[in-house]
Amino acid sequence: NHPDILIPVKYHNEAPWLPAQRHLALMSAFRSPSGKLTCIMNCVFTIFKLLFVGASGQSILDGTTDDNAVPGADDLLPVLIYVIIHANPPNLLSTIDFIDNFTPRYITGHDEYMLMQFRGAVEFIKSMLHRH
């Protein structure tokens, strides 16, 4: 319960987010930028699936079925930050530089969105470290 990481209560039952953390732990096993990028994509996609399960379960318990039950970026980012911190992948910053420098520039759409969310989470963690 860090004051900077505000994971909505409806998702607390999905913690500790181990399936997503496992994808990040696999990054060091891959040597290619595309392999490392796949680990990041799988991590973010797994978080989305867990968020969806958490939101759906809570809306079923509440007896509601509205669009607020669908997880979005505001739900993803705090969980992604939590997952990155707890997974603590080795050489994370150099891995991101490696992906940026050696991945073809044709990443678009869903993959680009997930990578940007991941970069944003890493930047947030860096700013947390500088403040505390």
C-alpha positions as CSV (number, residue, x, y, z in Angstrom):
1,N,0.0,0.0,0.0
2,H,2.3,2.7,-1.2
3,P,0.7,6.1,-1.4
4,D,1.8,6.7,-5.0
5,I,0.4,3.4,-6.2
6,L,-3.3,3.4,-5.9
7,I,-4.7,0.1,-7.1
8,P,-8.5,0.2,-7.0
9,V,-10.0,-1.9,-4.2
10,K,-12.0,-4.0,-6.7
11,Y,-8.7,-5.5,-8.0
12,H,-7.1,-6.3,-4.6
13,N,-8.2,-10.0,-4.8
14,E,-6.1,-10.5,-8.0
15,A,-2.9,-9.7,-6.1
16,P,0.0,-10.6,-6.0
17,W,-0.2,-10.7,-9.8
18,L,2.3,-13.6,-10.0
19,P,1.4,-14.7,-13.5
20,A,2.3,-11.2,-14.8
21,Q,5.5,-11.1,-12.8
22,R,6.6,-14.4,-14.2
23,H,6.6,-13.0,-17.7
24,L,9.0,-10.2,-16.6
25,A,11.2,-12.7,-14.9
26,L,11.6,-14.5,-18.2
27,M,13.0,-11.4,-20.0
28,S,16.6,-12.2,-19.1
29,A,16.3,-15.6,-20.7
30,F,15.7,-14.0,-24.1
31,R,18.6,-12.5,-26.1
32,S,16.7,-10.9,-28.9
33,P,14.8,-7.6,-28.6
34,S,11.7,-9.2,-30.0
35,G,11.8,-12.0,-27.3
36,K,12.1,-9.4,-24.5
37,L,9.3,-7.4,-26.1
38,T,7.1,-10.5,-26.2
39,C,7.7,-10.9,-22.4
40,I,6.6,-7.3,-21.8
41,M,3.5,-7.7,-24.0
42,N,2.6,-11.0,-22.3
43,C,3.0,-9.3,-18.9
44,V,0.7,-6.4,-19.8
45,F,-1.9,-8.7,-21.5
46,T,-1.9,-10.9,-18.4
47,I,-2.6,-7.9,-16.2
48,F,-5.5,-6.9,-18.5
49,K,-6.9,-10.4,-18.2
50,L,-6.6,-10.4,-14.4
51,L,-8.2,-6.9,-14.2
52,F,-11.1,-8.0,-16.4
53,V,-11.6,-11.0,-14.1
54,G,-11.5,-8.8,-11.0
55,A,-13.8,-6.2,-12.5
56,S,-16.3,-8.8,-13.8
57,G,-16.3,-10.6,-10.4
58,Q,-16.9,-7.4,-8.5
59,S,-19.7,-6.3,-10.8
60,I,-21.3,-9.7,-10.5
61,L,-21.1,-9.4,-6.7
62,D,-22.5,-5.8,-6.8
63,G,-25.2,-6.8,-9.3
64,T,-24.1,-4.3,-11.8
65,T,-23.1,-4.7,-15.4
66,D,-22.0,-1.2,-16.6
67,D,-19.1,0.1,-18.7
68,N,-17.3,1.0,-15.5
69,A,-16.6,-2.7,-15.0
70,V,-14.3,-2.7,-18.0
71,P,-10.7,-2.0,-17.0
72,G,-8.9,0.9,-18.6
73,A,-5.5,2.6,-18.5
74,D,-6.3,4.1,-15.1
75,D,-6.6,0.5,-13.8
76,L,-3.7,-0.9,-15.6
77,L,-0.9,1.6,-14.7
78,P,-0.9,1.2,-10.9
79,V,-1.0,-2.6,-11.2
80,L,1.8,-2.6,-13.9
81,I,3.9,-0.4,-11.6
82,Y,3.3,-2.8,-8.7
83,V,4.2,-5.8,-10.9
84,I,7.4,-4.3,-12.2
85,I,8.5,-3.4,-8.7
86,H,7.8,-6.9,-7.4
87,A,9.2,-8.7,-10.4
88,N,12.4,-6.5,-10.2
89,P,13.6,-7.7,-13.6
90,P,17.4,-7.4,-13.9
91,N,18.9,-4.7,-16.1
92,L,15.4,-3.2,-16.8
93,L,16.6,0.2,-18.1
94,S,19.2,-1.3,-20.4
95,T,16.7,-3.8,-21.6
96,I,14.3,-1.1,-22.6
97,D,17.1,0.8,-24.4
98,F,18.0,-2.5,-26.1
99,I,14.4,-2.9,-27.3
100,D,14.2,0.7,-28.4
101,N,17.4,0.6,-30.4
102,F,17.0,-2.8,-32.0
103,T,13.3,-3.3,-32.6
104,P,11.9,-2.4,-36.0
105,R,9.9,0.8,-35.9
106,Y,6.7,-0.8,-37.2
107,I,5.2,-1.5,-33.8
108,T,1.7,-0.1,-33.9
109,G,-1.7,-0.4,-32.4
110,H,-2.2,-2.7,-29.4
111,D,1.5,-3.6,-29.1
112,E,2.6,0.0,-29.2
113,Y,0.0,0.9,-26.5
114,M,1.2,-1.9,-24.2
115,L,4.9,-0.9,-24.7
116,M,4.0,2.8,-24.0
117,Q,2.2,1.8,-20.8
118,F,5.2,-0.2,-19.7
119,R,7.6,2.7,-20.4
120,G,5.3,5.0,-18.5
121,A,5.3,2.6,-15.5
122,V,9.1,2.5,-15.6
123,E,9.3,6.3,-15.7
124,F,6.9,6.5,-12.8
125,I,9.0,4.1,-10.8
126,K,12.1,6.2,-11.6
127,S,10.4,9.3,-10.4
128,M,9.3,7.5,-7.2
129,L,12.9,6.5,-6.5
130,H,14.1,10.1,-6.9
131,R,11.4,11.5,-4.6
132,H,11.9,9.0,-1.7
